[in-house]
Amino acid sequence: MRKNKFLYVLLLSVLFMACDKEDSLTPSNLGKDWFTIEDSDDPVDRAIYQFYVETGIPVFYNDTIGQEIRIDNWGNSYTHYEILQFSSSSLGGTETPNPFRSYELCPKESVIDGLEFLREEIVPVLPESIKIRSFLLLNSLTPHNLSTTSNEAFKGLNTVLISRVSELRDMSKAERQNMKGAVLNAVLSTPIATYTEELAAFYQTTRGYYTQVDLYGCSGWRFYNTYGFSDPRTVGFLKDPNPYDYSNMPTETQDVGMYISAIFTSTPEEFEASYGAFDAVMTKYRIMVSVLKAIGVSI
């Protein structure tokens, strides 16, 4: 009995000591929302705040979006830096590593141009159902593989990267439209991926022209010389004919992206004038337009 009483007293002592230690702990702020934009006296940061109030979308020009002092499990303090994540979960795939070899942050003096571009070209097109975690404005992007990853826009885990922001002011109308197409392609790839039946019909339009092998991603040399095609547009690829171009035909992801970009860089009349003679192209165009309208995108 005396032994049990001693153990009981010892247990109570430990519990009191633990409670006393808990009272002295410093909150870690692990639940902090780093994507809330605060007002600022700085003109550029105030413009970002106003854009955030208007749209609910945070815009950054630095990949490190905040820092705070935290306490580790041993009671030691350290500085935590919150950094935007460039890894992706894109069309038809799972999370991948950072696909970029390097990138250059946008100069602060070009941020206003980037906000104007987003306000005029991107936000009006998107329905409220599409939630964008953030935009990161960049001067340049250098992917590991340019044939598979855009150097103009890319959707990461918690941000959409937009390159060439410092060039926006001097871009021609056509160049600006191409940038619009690239950004919307990055933003819309994930919601489009949920329309599996429509995408299956989209891909099958091309695959149905040659059933022996998959035309997606096949080499240009085989496309022209082995499979006997003279024009990629015949099978629904938005790629001009060039029998001396031995680069690969588009992958599924690239194919979808090319149509999205084309839809936003040309009117329906312009598109039909360019591709109306190619049944496969027009079929895939109508499928993609129907998907975008189903999502709620303004075309």
N, C-alpha and C positions, 0 to 999 in steps of 0.2 A: 504494500500500500504506500509506504514512504517513497519507494522508487517511482511509482506511478505519479505521485504528487510532485516529485521533483521534475519529472519529464513534462508534466502539465505546465508548471511554472516556466520551464525553459522554453516551451513552445510559445507561450504568451509573450515572453520577452522578445523572441525572434519576430513575432508578428508586430509588436509595437515598434521595433527598430525598423522594420520594413516600411511601415506606414510613415514613420518620421522621414525616411529617405525619400519616399514618394513625394512628400510635401515639398521637398527642396529641389525636385527636378524642374528643369526648364522646358516649356513646350517646344516641340520640334517643328511646328508649322508645316507638317508633312501634307496637310490638307489644303495648303494655300493654292489659290487659283492664279497661276502665273500669266494667264491670258486676259486678265482684267486690265484695261488701259486706264491710267489716271490722267487727269488734266495736268497741264504743265505751262510754265511761263515761256518755255522755248517755243518759237514759232513753228518749227517742224513737228515737234512732239505734240503741240496743241492741234495741228492739222490732223495728225494721226488719231488723236483723241476724238476730234469732231467726226472723222470718218467712222470710228468705232461706235459713237453714239448713233450715227445715221444708219449703219448697216449691221452692227453687232459683231463685226469681223475685226480682230486685232491685226495690225500690220506692223512688222518689225523690219529694221534695217541692220540688225545685228543678230547673229545666231545664238548668242548668250543673252537670254531675256531677263535674267535676274540672278540675285545671289542672296544668301543669308547665312548666319552663323547657326550651326547645329551642334548637338551634343551626341557623341557616339555611345556605344554600350558600356564603355569604360569611364565615362564622365569627362572625356576630353572634347574640347571644342574644335570644330573645323569649319571651313567655308564651303558651302554647297553652291555650285553654279548650275543653274537650270539652262539646258541647251536644247535647242530644237532638234528633232529627230528626222534625219533624211532617209532612213530606211523606209521601205515601201510595202504596201499590200495592194498591188495594182490588178489590172484586168486579168482575171482567170488565174492569179497566182497567190502565193503566200508571202509572208514577210521575207524580205531580202536584205542583204547588207547594203550599206551606203554605196550607191553605184557611181559616185563621183570621185575623180582623182583630185580635183581641186575646185575651188570656187573663190570668187572675189566679191566682197560685200559692196553694196550700193553706196556711193558717196552720199553724204547727208544732203547735199545741195540738189540731188536728183529725186529725193523722196517725194516731193510735191508732184512732180511729173508722174511718178508711179501711182500715187493716189488718184490723180486725175484720170489716168488710163483705167484703173480699176472702176472708178465711179462711172465713167462714160461707156466703157466697152464690155466690162465683165459683169458687174452686179446687176444691171438691168435685164440681162439675159437669164439669170438664174432664178428658179422658183424658191420660195421660202422653205420648201422641204429639203433642199440641199444645204447642209450646214458645213461651213468651212471653218476649220479650227483656227487657222491663221494664214497670212501671206508673209513670205520673206522676200524682200526686194534685194536683188543681187546685180552686180555689174557683169559677171560672167559665170558660166558653168562649164566645167570640163569633165565629161563622163569618161569612165573607163572604156566604154564601147559606144561610140557615136552611132553605130548602125542599129543599136537597140534602145538607146536612151537619148532623149531630146536634150539639147544644150540650151534650150530656151525656156522650158517650163517642165516641172516635175512635181507630182504629188507624193510627199513623204507621209510619215505616220501622223504628225501633228502640224504640218505646214505645207503650203503650196509654194514651191520655189519659182520665182519669176526672174529671169535673167535679162540682160541688155537694157535695164531700166534707164541708165544714163544716156542711151541712144534714142529713147522714145521721142524726145522733143524734135529731133531732126529726121525722124523716119518719114518716108513717103506714105501715102494712104495705103498703098499695097503692102508695104512692109508692116505697117501698123495692124492691118487686117490679118496678116500672117501671124503676128504675135498674139492677136486675139484668138485665132484658131488654135495656136499652141497651148495657150493658157486654158481655154475651155476644154481642150482635149484632156489635159492633165486633171482638171476638176471633175469632168464628167465620166471618166473611165470607170470609176468604181460603181456609180449607180447604173450605168449601162450594163455592167457585168451581171446584174441580177436578172436581166431579160434573156434568160437562157434559151428559150424557144425561138425567139426572134434572131438571136445570134446564131443559133444552129442553122436557121434558114439562110442567114446572111453568108455564112461560111460555105454551106452546101451549094449555093449558087455558083461559087467558083469551083469547088471540088467536083461538081457534076460534069464539068467540061472535060475532065480527064480522071478516070477512076483507077487507072493502074497504079499511080503514085500520088502522093499529096503535093499539090502545087505550092502550098504555103511553105515559104522558106527555101524552095528549091533553087539551085544555082541558075543564073541567067543562061549559062552555056547549055545546060540540059534543056531549059525551057524552049530555047530557040532551035537547037540542033538535034536533040534527042526526041523531044516531045512534039516538035514540029509546029510550034506557034510562032506567028509573025508579029503579034501585038498583044501585050499584057492586058490591054483594055478589053480584048475579046472575052477574057475569062473573068473580068470584073476588077482587075487591079488598076488603080489610078496611077499608072506608070507609063510614060511615053515609050514607044517602041525604040529599041536600040539593040540590034543583034550583036554588037561588039561590046555591050555592057554585060560583063560576067558576074556582076554582083547579084546577090540573092533576091528572089522575089520577096514581097512583104510577108512577115509573120502574121498570125491572126491579130495580135495586138497592134501591130503597125498598120494593118489593113483598116481596122476600126478607126484608128487615129487619123489616117489619111482622109477618111470620109467625114469625120467630125470637123477636121480643119477645112475641108472643101465646102462643107455646108455653111460655115460661118465666114468664109472668104469670098463667096460668090452668091448671087441671087439664084433662085430656082431657074430663071430664064437663062442666065449665064451658064449655069451648070449644064442645062439641057443642050445649049448651043455647042458646048464643048464635047459632051459625051452622049448626046441623044442617039447617035448611030450605034451605040453599044448596049444591047439589051441587058447584059449581065450587070453593067455599071448602073443602069437606071433602076434595075430591080433592087440592087443592094442600097442604092441611094434612097429609094422609097422606104425600105425596111428601116434604115437608120433614122430617117426623118420621123417615122412613126414612133420609134423608140424615144427619141428626144421629146416629141410632143407628149407622149405618155408620162414622161418624167415631169413635164411641166415647163420645159425650156421654151423661151420665146425665140421663134425662128422667123 
